[in-house]
Amino acid sequence: MWAKSIPAIFGGCLVSVSIMLNLNYLLPTAVDTRLFIGLLCAFPLWIIMMVYCYVSDGGKQAWKRCFSVLLLSVCLNAIFVMR
């Protein structure tokens, strides 16, 4: 169980933060509104990633699932920063 809990907690948190950064670049609203939306969406997104990790067969697959989503999100962040 710990093999899936560690990637769920830490990997899910990283994915949640990275996706919220993507959302921050995409929303055409004021900064305070973007931060508020990020706060509202970050925790449910973290829970979704935790469930996605817990459904996996083992710890290695849970890490692969987290890193695949994180890699996609980080690439999108890099594209938004370079613009």
Protein Blocks (a to p, Z undefined) as FASTA:
>chain_A
ZZmmmmmmmmmmmmmmmmmmmmmmmpccdfklmmmmmmmmmmmmmmmmmmmmmmpmblml
mmmmmmmmmmmmmmmmmmmmmZZ
